[in-house]
Amino acid sequence: MPEWIGQLASGEFFFFLALGFVAQLVDGALGMAYGLIATTVLLSWGLPPANASAATHAAEVVTTGLAGSSHVWHKNVDWKLFWRLMPAGVAGGVFGAYVLTNLPENLVKFFITLYLIGMTVLIVQRIRENKTQKGTKTQREKKLPTIPVGAAGGFLDAIGGGGWGPVVTSTLLARGDHPRPTIGSVSL
C-alpha cells in the first residue's frame, strides 16, 4: 500500500483540509488572515518557519487564485491599484523570502511569533474600530503611497507567512480607499 494512503487514513489530511477551509472562510470574509491562521497553526505544530511559510504560500496559490478570479468576475478590481501593488508586493516578497531563508531559525521563530501576535491585535483592533464607527464616514488626512505599502506587505507576508492582507488591505482602507475594489485588487 502506498505511503500517502496511510497518511490520508491517519486523519492529518482531514485536519489540514479543515484548517484550510476555515482559514479561507475567514480570509474571504475579511480580505485577510489566511496566512496568519495557517502559519500560526503550522508553527505551533513545530514546523520550521521556512517550511510553514512555503506550505502556506503553496496552498495560497490555489485559494488566492480562486478568490482573485472571483473578484475579477464580479468587477471588484481597480486595475490601476493592482498594477501599482503587484510589482512592489513581488519585490518585497522576494526580499522577505531571501531574508527568511538566511537567518537563524530561532531568531526567525521569535520574530514571526511577535509579528503574528501583532497582526492578530491589528485585525481585532480594526474590527473593533469598524463596529464603533459604523454609520459614520471617516477619512484619514494622510494618504500613504501605494508602492511602499505593497512592498512592506510582500516582505512581511513572505517572512511571516501572513501579512499581505492585514498590512495592505487594512492600510489602504484606513487611508480612505473604497472597500470593494481595494479588497478585490489586494486579493488578486
Z-matrix of the N, CA and C atoms (Angstrom, degrees):
N
C 1 1.454
C 2 1.531 1 108.18
N 3 1.346 2 118.08 1 131.14
C 4 1.465 3 121.03 2 179.40
C 5 1.534 4 111.81 3 -60.68
N 6 1.324 5 115.49 4 149.08
C 7 1.473 6 121.60 5 -177.12
C 8 1.530 7 112.13 6 -61.94
N 9 1.330 8 117.28 7 -36.00
C 10 1.468 9 119.40 8 -176.26
C 11 1.528 10 112.07 9 -65.79
N 12 1.334 11 117.55 10 -26.97
C 13 1.468 12 120.39 11 177.44
C 14 1.526 13 109.94 12 -68.95
N 15 1.334 14 116.17 13 -40.21
C 16 1.462 15 120.12 14 176.87
C 17 1.517 16 111.78 15 -64.10
N 18 1.335 17 117.07 16 -38.96
C 19 1.459 18 120.81 17 177.61
C 20 1.526 19 110.90 18 -66.99
N 21 1.304 20 116.81 19 -38.70
C 22 1.459 21 121.07 20 178.68
C 23 1.527 22 110.08 21 -63.26
N 24 1.333 23 116.23 22 -42.07
C 25 1.454 24 120.79 23 -178.84
C 26 1.530 25 112.17 24 -70.71
N 27 1.347 26 117.73 25 -20.47
C 28 1.468 27 120.37 26 -176.82
C 29 1.524 28 112.80 27 -69.58
N 30 1.291 29 117.87 28 -17.03
C 31 1.460 30 120.41 29 179.15
C 32 1.516 31 113.74 30 98.77
N 33 1.337 32 117.65 31 -17.25
C 34 1.469 33 120.28 32 179.04
C 35 1.521 34 111.18 33 -58.93
N 36 1.324 35 115.81 34 -41.49
C 37 1.454 36 120.02 35 -179.32
C 38 1.526 37 110.59 36 -57.33
N 39 1.319 38 116.61 37 -44.48
C 40 1.463 39 120.66 38 -177.58
C 41 1.531 40 111.80 39 -69.99
N 42 1.342 41 115.96 40 -32.93
C 43 1.462 42 119.43 41 175.27
C 44 1.533 43 109.82 42 -62.78
N 45 1.334 44 116.52 43 -47.87
C 46 1.458 45 120.11 44 -178.61
C 47 1.523 46 111.86 45 -69.72
N 48 1.320 47 117.21 46 -31.91
C 49 1.454 48 121.03 47 174.62
C 50 1.534 49 109.81 48 -63.22
N 51 1.320 50 116.60 49 -45.46
C 52 1.469 51 121.10 50 178.22
C 53 1.527 52 110.83 51 -65.60
N 54 1.317 53 116.90 52 -40.97
C 55 1.466 54 121.02 53 177.50
C 56 1.521 55 110.44 54 -59.32
N 57 1.316 56 117.35 55 -47.20
C 58 1.463 57 121.06 56 178.94
C 59 1.519 58 112.25 57 -62.84
N 60 1.326 59 116.29 58 -39.26
C 61 1.465 60 120.68 59 179.28
C 62 1.528 61 110.56 60 -63.22
N 63 1.332 62 116.39 61 -48.69
C 64 1.468 63 120.47 62 -179.06
C 65 1.536 64 110.32 63 -64.77
N 66 1.328 65 116.61 64 -43.56
C 67 1.464 66 120.03 65 179.70
C 68 1.530 67 111.07 66 -61.01
N 69 1.326 68 117.37 67 -41.45
C 70 1.469 69 120.26 68 179.22
C 71 1.519 70 111.27 69 -71.32
N 72 1.318 71 117.47 70 -33.46
C 73 1.461 72 121.13 71 176.83
C 74 1.530 73 110.00 72 -61.84
N 75 1.326 74 116.83 73 -45.46
C 76 1.465 75 121.29 74 177.39
C 77 1.530 76 109.66 75 -65.34
N 78 1.326 77 116.36 76 -44.58
C 79 1.464 78 120.58 77 -179.35
C 80 1.524 79 111.45 78 -62.45
N 81 1.312 80 116.71 79 -40.65
C 82 1.458 81 120.21 80 179.06
C 83 1.512 82 112.77 81 -64.68
N 84 1.329 83 115.98 82 -35.04
C 85 1.463 84 120.14 83 -179.09
C 86 1.525 85 112.62 84 -77.17
N 87 1.342 86 116.93 85 -38.15
C 88 1.462 87 121.06 86 -175.30
C 89 1.524 88 114.39 87 -101.73
N 90 1.333 89 116.82 88 -16.96
C 91 1.462 90 119.93 89 -173.92
C 92 1.523 91 111.19 90 78.48
N 93 1.316 92 116.98 91 15.31
C 94 1.464 93 121.70 92 179.94
C 95 1.519 94 110.10 93 -165.75
N 96 1.307 95 116.15 94 162.66
C 97 1.463 96 125.38 95 167.13
C 98 1.527 97 115.49 96 105.66
N 99 1.327 98 121.35 97 -1.72
C 100 1.473 99 120.07 98 176.50
C 101 1.523 100 109.98 99 -59.85
N 102 1.322 101 115.95 100 -53.04
C 103 1.465 102 120.45 101 -178.87
C 104 1.509 103 112.56 102 -62.75
N 105 1.313 104 116.59 103 -39.23
C 106 1.459 105 121.70 104 179.45
C 107 1.528 106 110.54 105 -59.51
N 108 1.317 107 117.08 106 -48.50
C 109 1.471 108 121.46 107 -178.26
C 110 1.526 109 110.51 108 -68.79
N 111 1.317 110 117.08 109 -50.91
C 112 1.464 111 120.64 110 -175.98
C 113 1.529 112 111.67 111 -63.48
N 114 1.324 113 117.37 112 -45.30
C 115 1.462 114 120.19 113 -178.42
C 116 1.525 115 111.32 114 -66.29
N 117 1.312 116 117.39 115 -40.36
C 118 1.463 117 120.50 116 179.08
C 119 1.523 118 110.70 117 -59.96
N 120 1.325 119 117.03 118 -45.60
C 121 1.469 120 120.12 119 179.97
C 122 1.526 121 110.56 120 -66.07
N 123 1.325 122 117.74 121 -43.56
C 124 1.465 123 120.25 122 -179.54
C 125 1.528 124 111.81 123 -64.23
N 126 1.321 125 117.44 124 -40.15
C 127 1.467 126 120.30 125 176.96
C 128 1.528 127 110.85 126 -65.69
N 129 1.330 128 116.74 127 -38.31
C 130 1.468 129 119.78 128 179.45
C 131 1.527 130 111.23 129 -67.23
N 132 1.318 131 117.57 130 -22.75
C 133 1.469 132 121.95 131 176.14
C 134 1.523 133 111.81 132 -82.80
N 135 1.342 134 116.45 133 -3.94
C 136 1.456 135 120.23 134 175.88
C 137 1.518 136 115.58 135 97.69
N 138 1.325 137 118.45 136 7.38
C 139 1.459 138 119.43 137 177.17
C 140 1.523 139 109.94 138 -68.43
N 141 1.326 140 117.92 139 142.26
C 142 1.460 141 119.99 140 173.83
C 143 1.535 142 109.55 141 -63.31
N 144 1.334 143 117.43 142 150.54
C 145 1.472 144 120.63 143 -176.47
C 146 1.531 145 114.21 144 -53.82
N 147 1.325 146 117.91 145 -41.97
C 148 1.465 147 119.66 146 -179.14
C 149 1.526 148 111.04 147 -64.41
N 150 1.336 149 117.62 148 -39.06
C 151 1.468 150 121.18 149 178.79
C 152 1.525 151 111.06 150 -69.31
N 153 1.346 152 117.05 151 -41.50
C 154 1.465 153 120.46 152 178.71
C 155 1.531 154 110.26 153 -62.60
N 156 1.320 155 116.43 154 -42.36
C 157 1.467 156 120.59 155 178.90
C 158 1.528 157 110.68 156 -65.07
N 159 1.324 158 116.42 157 -44.28
C 160 1.466 159 120.10 158 -179.63
C 161 1.529 160 111.44 159 -63.50
N 162 1.335 161 117.48 160 -43.30
C 163 1.463 162 120.67 161 -179.94
C 164 1.528 163 110.90 162 -64.95
N 165 1.328 164 116.24 163 -42.57
C 166 1.463 165 120.58 164 178.80
C 167 1.519 166 110.65 165 -62.21
N 168 1.320 167 116.83 166 -46.03
C 169 1.464 168 119.75 167 -177.57
C 170 1.531 169 112.08 168 -70.37
N 171 1.317 170 117.61 169 -31.60
C 172 1.470 171 119.69 170 175.48
C 173 1.524 172 110.37 171 -63.47
N 174 1.336 173 116.48 172 -43.16
C 175 1.470 174 120.04 173 177.94
C 176 1.519 175 110.79 174 -67.06
N 177 1.328 176 116.67 175 -35.64
C 178 1.466 177 120.28 176 -178.43
C 179 1.530 178 113.10 177 -68.30
N 180 1.320 179 117.48 178 -21.03
C 181 1.466 180 119.37 179 176.67
C 182 1.529 181 109.49 180 -55.82
N 183 1.328 182 115.44 181 -44.12
C 184 1.465 183 120.22 182 -179.30
C 185 1.525 184 110.71 183 -77.89
N 186 1.331 185 117.23 184 -52.23
C 187 1.467 186 120.06 185 -174.21
C 188 1.525 187 111.83 186 -63.03
N 189 1.319 188 116.18 187 -43.56
C 190 1.462 189 119.02 188 -179.27
C 191 1.515 190 111.06 189 -72.96
N 192 1.314 191 116.56 190 -34.64
C 193 1.460 192 119.20 191 176.50
C 194 1.520 193 111.81 192 -61.12
N 195 1.320 194 115.97 193 -43.51
C 196 1.468 195 119.73 194 178.28
C 197 1.527 196 111.36 195 -67.89
N 198 1.340 197 117.11 196 -42.49
C 199 1.466 198 120.06 197 178.90
C 200 1.531 199 110.62 198 -63.70
N 201 1.334 200 116.25 199 -43.78
C 202 1.465 201 120.12 200 178.43
C 203 1.518 202 112.02 201 -62.79
N 204 1.329 203 116.31 202 -41.46
C 205 1.470 204 120.36 203 177.71
C 206 1.522 205 111.19 204 -61.74
N 207 1.312 206 116.29 205 -39.81
C 208 1.459 207 120.52 206 178.03
C 209 1.526 208 110.87 207 -63.28
N 210 1.329 209 116.86 208 -40.87
C 211 1.470 210 119.93 209 178.44
C 212 1.530 211 111.55 210 -66.36
N 213 1.328 212 117.05 211 -37.21
C 214 1.472 213 119.76 212 176.02
C 215 1.527 214 109.24 213 -64.68
N 216 1.321 215 117.05 214 -46.19
C 217 1.462 216 122.69 215 -179.68
C 218 1.525 217 111.46 216 -56.40
N 219 1.342 218 115.89 217 -41.10
C 220 1.464 219 120.84 218 -177.34
C 221 1.531 220 113.25 219 -91.44
N 222 1.332 221 115.67 220 10.58
C 223 1.472 222 122.56 221 177.05
C 224 1.537 223 112.39 222 57.03
N 225 1.338 224 115.73 223 43.40
C 226 1.459 225 121.87 224 178.70
C 227 1.526 226 112.02 225 -102.73
N 228 1.323 227 118.27 226 22.71
C 229 1.459 228 120.74 227 -176.25
C 230 1.520 229 109.91 228 -115.38
N 231 1.327 230 115.70 229 127.82
C 232 1.460 231 122.65 230 170.75
C 233 1.525 232 105.61 231 -91.61
N 234 1.329 233 116.72 232 102.83
C 235 1.459 234 120.88 233 -171.99
C 236 1.520 235 113.11 234 -64.80
N 237 1.316 236 118.61 235 -31.69
C 238 1.476 237 120.14 236 176.37
C 239 1.528 238 109.89 237 -64.66
N 240 1.324 239 116.51 238 -44.28
C 241 1.464 240 121.17 239 177.60
C 242 1.525 241 110.05 240 -63.23
N 243 1.326 242 117.21 241 -44.84
C 244 1.461 243 121.38 242 -179.84
C 245 1.524 244 110.82 243 -57.22
N 246 1.335 245 118.35 244 -46.94
C 247 1.466 246 121.45 245 -176.31
C 248 1.527 247 112.70 246 -72.26
N 249 1.336 248 117.97 247 -17.45
C 250 1.470 249 119.90 248 172.25
C 251 1.531 250 110.18 249 -83.43
N 252 1.337 251 117.35 250 -37.20
C 253 1.459 252 121.20 251 -178.41
C 254 1.524 253 113.55 252 -74.79
N 255 1.319 254 116.88 253 -41.79
C 256 1.458 255 121.17 254 -169.77
C 257 1.531 256 113.86 255 -58.11
N 258 1.331 257 120.54 256 -54.29
C 259 1.473 258 117.95 257 -178.46
C 260 1.531 259 112.36 258 -65.68
N 261 1.324 260 116.92 259 -35.99
C 262 1.468 261 120.00 260 179.14
C 263 1.525 262 110.68 261 -66.63
N 264 1.330 263 116.55 262 -41.69
C 265 1.460 264 120.53 263 178.45
C 266 1.521 265 112.27 264 -64.85
N 267 1.329 266 116.77 265 -40.25
C 268 1.470 267 120.60 266 178.49
C 269 1.528 268 109.82 267 -64.33
N 270 1.324 269 117.30 268 -46.27
C 271 1.468 270 120.69 269 179.98
C 272 1.528 271 111.04 270 -61.31
N 273 1.338 272 116.37 271 -45.03
C 274 1.463 273 119.62 272 177.52
C 275 1.516 274 111.89 273 -63.43
N 276 1.336 275 116.89 274 -38.49
C 277 1.458 276 121.52 275 179.11
C 278 1.522 277 112.83 276 -65.90
N 279 1.327 278 117.00 277 -41.94
C 280 1.465 279 120.85 278 178.72
C 281 1.530 280 109.63 279 -63.32
N 282 1.324 281 116.43 280 -44.92
C 283 1.464 282 120.17 281 179.17
C 284 1.534 283 110.39 282 -64.42
N 285 1.321 284 117.88 283 -42.13
C 286 1.462 285 121.46 284 178.63
C 287 1.517 286 112.33 285 -62.69
N 288 1.328 287 117.52 286 -41.30
C 289 1.468 288 121.29 287 178.42
C 290 1.529 289 110.36 288 -64.45
N 291 1.330 290 116.48 289 -39.34
C 292 1.467 291 120.55 290 177.67
C 293 1.527 292 110.50 291 -62.56
N 294 1.324 293 116.65 292 -46.46
C 295 1.468 294 121.13 293 179.47
C 296 1.524 295 109.92 294 -62.56
N 297 1.326 296 117.41 295 -44.21
C 298 1.461 297 122.37 296 -177.73
C 299 1.524 298 111.81 297 -58.89
N 300 1.315 299 117.39 298 -40.89
C 301 1.461 300 120.23 299 -176.03
C 302 1.524 301 113.31 300 -83.22
N 303 1.321 302 118.17 301 -9.35
C 304 1.467 303 120.35 302 -177.18
C 305 1.525 304 114.38 303 -112.48
N 306 1.311 305 118.88 304 3.67
C 307 1.460 306 121.45 305 176.53
C 308 1.518 307 109.97 306 -102.63
N 309 1.343 308 117.22 307 155.64
C 310 1.473 309 119.39 308 176.76
C 311 1.534 310 111.03 309 -61.35
N 312 1.334 311 115.92 310 140.61
C 313 1.466 312 121.94 311 -173.51
C 314 1.530 313 112.89 312 -58.41
N 315 1.328 314 118.33 313 -43.06
C 316 1.474 315 120.44 314 -178.29
C 317 1.521 316 111.83 315 -64.49
N 318 1.322 317 117.60 316 -38.85
C 319 1.465 318 121.31 317 177.54
C 320 1.529 319 110.08 318 -64.61
N 321 1.324 320 116.27 319 -43.36
C 322 1.466 321 120.99 320 179.46
C 323 1.530 322 110.31 321 -64.32
N 324 1.341 323 117.86 322 -43.70
C 325 1.472 324 120.74 323 178.74
C 326 1.528 325 110.99 324 -58.77
N 327 1.319 326 116.98 325 -43.44
C 328 1.462 327 121.01 326 179.92
C 329 1.531 328 110.46 327 -63.14
N 330 1.331 329 116.65 328 -47.83
C 331 1.460 330 121.00 329 -179.81
C 332 1.528 331 111.18 330 -62.65
N 333 1.326 332 116.68 331 -44.83
C 334 1.466 333 120.74 332 -178.08
C 335 1.530 334 110.58 333 -65.04
N 336 1.334 335 116.97 334 -39.28
C 337 1.466 336 119.57 335 177.91
C 338 1.525 337 110.56 336 -61.04
N 339 1.324 338 117.23 337 -47.35
C 340 1.469 339 120.76 338 176.94
C 341 1.525 340 111.11 339 -61.33
N 342 1.323 341 115.83 340 -42.84
C 343 1.461 342 120.77 341 -179.18
C 344 1.526 343 111.55 342 -63.00
N 345 1.339 344 117.32 343 -45.43
C 346 1.458 345 120.80 344 -179.46
C 347 1.528 346 111.51 345 -65.68
N 348 1.321 347 116.93 346 -37.03
C 349 1.472 348 119.91 347 175.20
C 350 1.522 349 109.48 348 -63.68
N 351 1.334 350 116.24 349 -43.91
C 352 1.467 351 120.27 350 177.98
C 353 1.521 352 112.50 351 -61.42
N 354 1.335 353 117.64 352 -41.57
C 355 1.461 354 121.51 353 178.57
C 356 1.530 355 110.50 354 -64.46
N 357 1.325 356 116.41 355 -39.74
C 358 1.463 357 120.12 356 178.25
C 359 1.525 358 110.44 357 -62.46
N 360 1.323 359 116.31 358 -44.94
C 361 1.467 360 120.57 359 178.20
C 362 1.527 361 110.36 360 -61.99
N 363 1.344 362 116.86 361 -42.37
C 364 1.464 363 121.28 362 179.08
C 365 1.528 364 111.45 363 -60.47
N 366 1.327 365 117.13 364 -45.53
C 367 1.469 366 120.92 365 -179.23
C 368 1.524 367 110.45 366 -63.86
N 369 1.338 368 116.91 367 -45.73
C 370 1.467 369 120.22 368 179.71
C 371 1.531 370 109.97 369 -62.97
N 372 1.321 371 116.53 370 -40.81
C 373 1.469 372 120.52 371 178.33
C 374 1.522 373 111.21 372 -62.18
N 375 1.334 374 117.49 373 -43.15
C 376 1.469 375 121.09 374 179.35
C 377 1.524 376 110.96 375 -63.90
N 378 1.328 377 116.48 376 -39.30
C 379 1.460 378 120.00 377 178.79
C 380 1.527 379 109.82 378 -64.83
N 381 1.317 380 116.81 379 -43.54
C 382 1.467 381 120.62 380 -179.97
C 383 1.525 382 111.15 381 -65.45
N 384 1.338 383 117.45 382 -40.99
C 385 1.470 384 121.07 383 177.66
C 386 1.515 385 110.65 384 -61.72
N 387 1.326 386 116.34 385 -40.86
C 388 1.460 387 121.60 386 179.27
C 389 1.521 388 111.35 387 -60.95
N 390 1.324 389 116.71 388 -41.69
C 391 1.461 390 120.27 389 -179.83
C 392 1.522 391 111.32 390 -66.92
N 393 1.331 392 118.17 391 -38.47
C 394 1.462 393 120.42 392 -177.81
C 395 1.523 394 112.22 393 -77.31
N 396 1.335 395 117.62 394 -24.62
C 397 1.464 396 120.80 395 -178.27
C 398 1.512 397 112.64 396 -99.22
N 399 1.312 398 118.49 397 7.01
C 400 1.462 399 121.60 398 -177.56
C 401 1.536 400 110.11 399 -57.05
N 402 1.284 401 115.30 400 129.80
C 403 1.459 402 120.55 401 178.87
C 404 1.516 403 114.11 402 91.04
N 405 1.343 404 117.32 403 -9.54
C 406 1.463 405 119.60 404 177.75
C 407 1.512 406 108.71 405 -111.09
N 408 1.304 407 115.92 406 146.05
C 409 1.452 408 121.10 407 179.38
C 410 1.517 409 108.38 408 -97.93
N 411 1.327 410 116.13 409 118.22
C 412 1.456 411 119.67 410 177.50
C 413 1.521 412 108.38 411 -121.24
N 414 1.306 413 115.00 412 144.77
C 415 1.467 414 120.17 413 177.17
C 416 1.515 415 107.62 414 -139.83
N 417 1.303 416 116.60 415 128.46
C 418 1.456 417 120.89 416 178.42
C 419 1.516 418 108.69 417 -72.22
N 420 1.340 419 114.97 418 141.21
C 421 1.467 420 118.63 419 -179.63
C 422 1.520 421 111.28 420 -72.49
N 423 1.330 422 116.59 421 -41.40
C 424 1.456 423 120.40 422 -175.84
C 425 1.526 424 109.97 423 -87.54
N 426 1.327 425 116.53 424 123.16
C 427 1.462 426 120.67 425 177.30
C 428 1.518 427 108.96 426 -98.81
N 429 1.323 428 116.46 427 123.77
C 430 1.451 429 120.77 428 176.75
C 431 1.523 430 108.79 429 -81.57
N 432 1.335 431 117.38 430 140.07
C 433 1.465 432 119.35 431 178.35
C 434 1.529 433 111.35 432 -66.70
N 435 1.309 434 116.01 433 143.99
C 436 1.460 435 122.48 434 -173.80
C 437 1.528 436 113.26 435 -67.18
N 438 1.310 437 118.22 436 -42.67
C 439 1.470 438 121.23 437 -173.73
C 440 1.536 439 112.00 438 -62.64
N 441 1.343 440 120.43 439 -48.11
C 442 1.468 441 118.42 440 177.07
C 443 1.539 442 113.49 441 -63.55
N 444 1.317 443 116.64 442 -32.97
C 445 1.470 444 120.11 443 176.92
C 446 1.529 445 109.20 444 -64.22
N 447 1.336 446 117.39 445 -44.18
C 448 1.464 447 121.31 446 178.10
C 449 1.521 448 112.54 447 -63.53
N 450 1.330 449 116.86 448 -41.81
C 451 1.472 450 120.70 449 179.53
C 452 1.528 451 110.67 450 -65.48
N 453 1.327 452 117.06 451 -43.28
C 454 1.466 453 120.42 452 178.81
C 455 1.530 454 110.50 453 -65.03
N 456 1.333 455 116.79 454 -41.42
C 457 1.461 456 120.20 455 178.38
C 458 1.515 457 112.01 456 -62.96
N 459 1.328 458 117.46 457 -42.91
C 460 1.466 459 121.38 458 178.43
C 461 1.518 460 112.08 459 -64.12
N 462 1.335 461 116.37 460 -42.98
C 463 1.463 462 121.10 461 179.48
C 464 1.525 463 110.99 462 -63.14
N 465 1.328 464 116.35 463 -50.93
C 466 1.464 465 120.30 464 -177.63
C 467 1.524 466 111.86 465 -67.09
N 468 1.323 467 117.36 466 -33.04
C 469 1.458 468 120.22 467 177.28
C 470 1.525 469 110.51 468 -66.24
N 471 1.323 470 116.96 469 -42.36
C 472 1.467 471 120.32 470 -178.80
C 473 1.519 472 111.39 471 -68.50
N 474 1.307 473 117.11 472 -39.91
C 475 1.456 474 119.90 473 -176.01
C 476 1.523 475 112.11 474 -79.87
N 477 1.336 476 116.91 475 -29.18
C 478 1.457 477 119.39 476 -175.86
C 479 1.512 478 114.41 477 -110.55
N 480 1.316 479 118.30 478 -7.00
C 481 1.456 480 120.42 479 -179.46
C 482 1.512 481 113.62 480 79.83
N 483 1.286 482 117.65 481 -4.14
C 484 1.457 483 122.91 482 177.91
C 485 1.513 484 108.07 483 -163.38
N 486 1.283 485 117.18 484 136.69
C 487 1.459 486 118.31 485 -179.41
C 488 1.503 487 113.12 486 160.30
N 489 1.313 488 116.66 487 -21.83
C 490 1.458 489 118.74 488 -179.74
C 491 1.530 490 110.24 489 -57.70
N 492 1.307 491 117.10 490 -55.29
C 493 1.464 492 120.77 491 -179.46
C 494 1.515 493 113.22 492 -65.59
N 495 1.359 494 118.23 493 -52.58
C 496 1.464 495 118.38 494 -178.84
C 497 1.521 496 113.58 495 -59.44
N 498 1.317 497 117.76 496 -38.34
C 499 1.467 498 119.71 497 -178.57
C 500 1.526 499 110.65 498 -78.80
N 501 1.318 500 117.28 499 -52.96
C 502 1.462 501 120.63 500 -171.86
C 503 1.528 502 111.60 501 -75.67
N 504 1.336 503 117.01 502 -53.06
C 505 1.470 504 119.57 503 -178.24
C 506 1.518 505 111.07 504 -59.79
N 507 1.332 506 116.94 505 -50.55
C 508 1.462 507 118.91 506 -175.92
C 509 1.523 508 112.15 507 -66.61
N 510 1.334 509 118.11 508 -34.39
C 511 1.465 510 120.19 509 178.43
C 512 1.519 511 110.97 510 -68.27
N 513 1.329 512 116.72 511 -44.09
C 514 1.465 513 119.81 512 -179.61
C 515 1.530 514 111.15 513 -66.85
N 516 1.326 515 116.43 514 -38.10
C 517 1.464 516 118.96 515 177.55
C 518 1.529 517 111.01 516 -69.19
N 519 1.338 518 116.28 517 -37.40
C 520 1.462 519 119.94 518 -179.97
C 521 1.523 520 111.69 519 -66.26
N 522 1.328 521 117.21 520 -28.59
C 523 1.465 522 118.84 521 179.15
C 524 1.527 523 112.20 522 -82.21
N 525 1.346 524 116.67 523 -3.59
C 526 1.452 525 120.17 524 173.62
C 527 1.513 526 115.43 525 108.60
N 528 1.334 527 118.68 526 5.96
C 529 1.467 528 120.51 527 178.17
C 530 1.535 529 109.80 528 -66.96
N 531 1.323 530 116.24 529 152.20
C 532 1.471 531 121.99 530 -179.30
C 533 1.532 532 109.45 531 -69.31
N 534 1.341 533 118.91 532 133.65
C 535 1.469 534 121.93 533 -173.95
C 536 1.526 535 116.29 534 -58.56
N 537 1.335 536 118.09 535 -49.10
C 538 1.470 537 119.36 536 -172.24
C 539 1.547 538 112.77 537 -61.98
N 540 1.335 539 120.07 538 -53.18
C 541 1.471 540 117.40 539 179.14
C 542 1.521 541 113.24 540 -70.91
N 543 1.316 542 118.12 541 -24.98
C 544 1.462 543 120.20 542 176.91
C 545 1.523 544 110.36 543 -68.06
N 546 1.323 545 116.75 544 -50.88
C 547 1.471 546 120.29 545 179.97
C 548 1.525 547 109.95 546 -63.44
N 549 1.318 548 117.85 547 -41.12
C 550 1.463 549 120.99 548 178.89
C 551 1.517 550 112.62 549 -63.36
N 552 1.327 551 117.05 550 -43.95
C 553 1.474 552 121.18 551 -179.53
C 554 1.521 553 111.24 552 -67.68
N 555 1.318 554 117.13 553 -42.74
C 556 1.466 555 121.22 554 179.62
C 557 1.527 556 109.84 555 -66.97
N 558 1.322 557 118.02 556 -40.45
C 559 1.466 558 121.22 557 178.57
C 560 1.524 559 111.67 558 -63.25
N 561 1.321 560 116.05 559 -42.32
C 562 1.469 561 119.50 560 179.67
C 563 1.510 562 110.87 561 -66.96
